[in-house]
């Protein structure tokens, strides 16, 4: 998973692989400068968007490694989570209890949906990306039927969540009433500088221990240590520190994100992870080694769907309102675009790519409108640009994948050798 | 008396049919422990079916099983799945490498047999969540590699290895499995250079010395003579012969393999062309990147007005030749057509210069199955030459002209159909093939490639197709190059037959040459040509 840390990085190849990432980086810098927004405002916005989205983006990694492309059907996991939240609100559960109940309800629902999605995708191998995208749209119809008709008419709900004088669930559910808003984020918030010191401290101490016990190469130790110290120094530059004045870090949310990163990395070191990777690289070989390919793919999609559901709970508690009929709509697309921006492809992805991608994608999101206003005198242009980027990056990733696998085919020179 | 376990494997009186098609009848194969036993046969002789039975592949179990008995160490066994085969100690080194390029050598050797340590989570949720024990896995892999004496790093990724070494990783994987008794090598030397093949044979001998029985499927007879103790030859699904290697000769094996029918049983229609006769096509140093049928530096000349046959075993590149020259698969090299250079990788250009091809992939490349017979016949000519179109600027299809041509072609080639409007998908294989030929002829070609023209059509139709080709050649003086796996067919109409092995021409023979010579040529051994 750590392709980046290979000692012999070929710069040209690296640039080629991460061209999308660098384009986004350059665009972000230009847009930040053009937009003229105060830096501390931008950073505040970026932080809150990272909190909201990171978990969902990370839930895409396992299916990518299993060779199933970008699981746009995480939208369905989000729907499962919304059912859970609706019930929690309906039962007047508050705070952490409400969140836990929603998360628990999400597990069987999202697993079941994941099973169905996986079964279908197993029947359309090679077209999983488009298949999961369409499945998401299809499920949206079923979701509307459920929320507009089944809830209220067949499954009774309290008046708190239904449309008064009609059937169906309300358009917007306010989470502040049940103290669900910020139920996870609000447990413990610390200032960015505190968080930075703590994280740097942990990294440095950990690295030293690993280095002394010879479980880390000196090269890696110096890179890691050097980078950490560099970040600390940059942070203390006079014009940097004030930009972070408004930035607070919700500790529990980030711990959850960290746990998911560990989970993604850890599961790859197990038998199951080895099966994910084997199936992702060659279904034929995996099958001939006696691996039940369809089962492995099913597990990957189920895991991803459940994780995305939990991600959606984090997203909604951060926002504070549940837009019943639209909160899930763009989940798959935005998360997919974000991970692709980070340099993932539809058959390779890492935690780092997901995090960097999420950061860049949402930076551009934050500043695009203002940049549009400054450059064209019209905020709508920035909005168009945002949408263009989102779909554009997905299209580019799909085209580049086809193109790469085409050129990677045996060259004529290989025959003549 | 003979001890019970004289043979590690006995397959007795094996018969198998797919529907009405008898692919194996009463075949037996016996392998002693520590013996390298060659399994020889042309394509379609039944080698793969026999091995599929041994491994309990789904293709056998799902089609009604087989007759006969399989004994391992003298005990009758019923192998129903590849997994059971592994449990009985049978391993396979595949022809197509079953390796994952992005995995290390260790990971490939241990694929799905990983060594792992239990932990808290795995005790709860099953052993799939056990963490891999990389150190022990690497030790095991190292041991297996050392055993076959291959000095590659167990941590290297497969994609960084030279092709020749991948074979050894496959072998290491098989011998790493505990209790391996019998190893099947499926054409292991096909992709290896000569020195690599020597190393491989050394490894096989070392394994045999440890008492492992080895079935060696190959077409290289020289290797059979060098490495094996016993030989079983299959032909047309029957046991052609069983020999001790020490009591047979290269020529006898070659004859046994090709065998069927003496040269006297076919009508020899061949004519002699003088060495300085005008050339219709000259191919120099042709490379074609067709998966499974690669051509590697082939040279060949075709005389004007002759029928040249191209034969050889499947996978040796004979089908790559027409596909490369017609621009269907990427090609490199020099080709001259009637003295003019022919640009490669340009299908339209090839067609425009008077080349036409009847493809081996009739239903995939050759025909538009939902379209009518007449549309199929004129399609290429309309697209390439602009024939059968009305006056400019609209250039609509000229229905009358199309119907005339279609009627005429259908009559000449005896296409049996209700009308020229019948969709070709509803025709029988033989009639579809005739429509393919009609379509090639509608282009008014000067040079025709015919690839596997009789594949998948019944015997009566075969004869008609062959006769049609002969008639076209004799009456229109059309130069024809016919690629076919059916040697008999080639012998019946060709003037010369080029045998292709490993992407090159290994010999050019006359139809009257002996089976022995054809057999030797197919195993890549140079023989004196007939002319």
Boltz contact constraints between the chains, C-beta under 6 A:
constraints:
  - contact:
      token1: [A, 269]
      token2: [B, 131]
      max_distance: 6.0
  - contact:
      token1: [A, 269]
      token2: [B, 132]
      max_distance: 6.0
  - contact:
      token1: [A, 270]
      token2: [B, 129]
      max_distance: 6.0
  - contact:
      token1: [A, 270]
      token2: [B, 131]
      max_distance: 6.0
  - contact:
      token1: [A, 271]
      token2: [B, 114]
      max_distance: 6.0
  - contact:
      token1: [A, 271]
      token2: [B, 116]
      max_distance: 6.0
  - contact:
      token1: [A, 271]
      token2: [B, 128]
      max_distance: 6.0
  - contact:
      token1: [A, 271]
      token2: [B, 130]
      max_distance: 6.0
  - contact:
      token1: [A, 272]
      token2: [B, 128]
      max_distance: 6.0
  - contact:
      token1: [A, 272]
      token2: [B, 129]
      max_distance: 6.0
  - contact:
      token1: [A, 274]
      token2: [B, 114]
      max_distance: 6.0
  - contact:
      token1: [A, 278]
      token2: [B, 100]
      max_distance: 6.0
  - contact:
      token1: [A, 281]
      token2: [B, 100]
      max_distance: 6.0
  - contact:
      token1: [A, 281]
      token2: [B, 102]
      max_distance: 6.0
  - contact:
      token1: [A, 282]
      token2: [B, 100]
      max_distance: 6.0
  - contact:
      token1: [A, 285]
      token2: [B, 98]
      max_distance: 6.0
  - contact:
      token1: [A, 285]
      token2: [B, 100]
      max_distance: 6.0
  - contact:
      token1: [A, 288]
      token2: [B, 98]
      max_distance: 6.0
  - contact:
      token1: [A, 289]
      token2: [B, 111]
      max_distance: 6.0
  - contact:
      token1: [A, 289]
      token2: [B, 112]
      max_distance: 6.0
  - contact:
      token1: [A, 290]
      token2: [B, 83]
      max_distance: 6.0
  - contact:
      token1: [A, 290]
      token2: [B, 112]
      max_distance: 6.0
  - contact:
      token1: [A, 291]
      token2: [B, 112]
      max_distance: 6.0
  - contact:
      token1: [A, 412]
      token2: [B, 289]
      max_distance: 6.0
  - contact:
      token1: [A, 412]
      token2: [B, 332]
      max_distance: 6.0
  - contact:
      token1: [A, 415]
      token2: [B, 287]
      max_distance: 6.0
  - contact:
      token1: [A, 415]
      token2: [B, 289]
      max_distance: 6.0
  - contact:
      token1: [A, 415]
      token2: [B, 294]
      max_distance: 6.0
  - contact:
      token1: [A, 415]
      token2: [B, 296]
      max_distance: 6.0
  - contact:
      token1: [A, 416]
      token2: [B, 287]
      max_distance: 6.0
